[in-house]
Amino acid sequence: MSRRLARVALLIASLLAGAACAQTPTQASRAVWTWEEPSYAMLDSPQAADEALAFLQRKKIDVVYLYADAFGDRNPVERQKTLYRDFIRAAHARGIRVYALLGSWYLHTERYVLPRHHRKAKAMLQRVLDYNAAAAPDARFDGVNYDIEPHLLDEWEDATRPRLLRGFLDMSAAMMEAKRKSGQTLPIGPAMPFWWDGIELEWRGVRKPVSEHVIDLTDYVALMDYRNRADGRDSILSHAQDEMAYADRVGKRVVIGLEFNPGEPAKLSFHGMDEAAFEAEAGKIEAAYGKRPAFAGFVFHHYEGYRRFVGEPAPAAE
């Protein structure tokens, strides 16, 4: 082979290799809901934070939804801001974003959809906005996720459901207005059950599925799509298809929420399956949605449950 032909062959090989690299898909973003006690443990102990962040980095989880409200007799996002600043800086140094997680069984925040409690919902978000306004750029929350579920109220039934869902929308609108007034741009979105797409509701003169009202209002949704099969009937993809299609049309994002804790029926969770089986299902979802503009990756429920699932339970707090 002449030198010229050799150079041409080398150039072609190089171009083909570059094209192959360019076509190699990157893993979708992965987040994890992290509730009160594990969040506070990470805030209180640099060693616990370092171990947790190393685990997240090892498992390619690049967003942590970190609890940022009152628990017990403390509310460090308001009174111990340095704890959040230190943790967020440490996470950012590892390439991990931090969203403020709002909503809590401890505070019974499902009640916040009731008009008399809307001020509490606005106040919990305002504390995060105030924190960010006072923090240096590298110590700010990257977003907010709120988990407020009206269907957990004792009064949730067919007759009261429209009123409670309108309360959720009114509350969400008030929270988004607080963000607008703050001048901040961090994305804010709720955890939302996949079955809200089956409930038609008139709100502010428009009748459409509740899921579409929510997507219109907020920056993104974390869709609680709790199934352990990617495709087929009653599957992750089948339950997300309407939300994904609508979010694609209106330019919003959907994070697919998955469950890893024990529950009944078994189809709700990956608990009891092995990690390879989960990754196979996740791969099917990425193959289906990877090029869709609405797809914003996954969020896992929850930190402790996911660690148990992969066989690396969180160390006991000292």
Summary of the structure (lengths in Angstrom):
residues: 318
radius of gyration: 21.5
end to end distance: 69.1
largest distance: 83.7
contacts: 983
relative contact order: 0.12
helix: 52%
strand: 17%
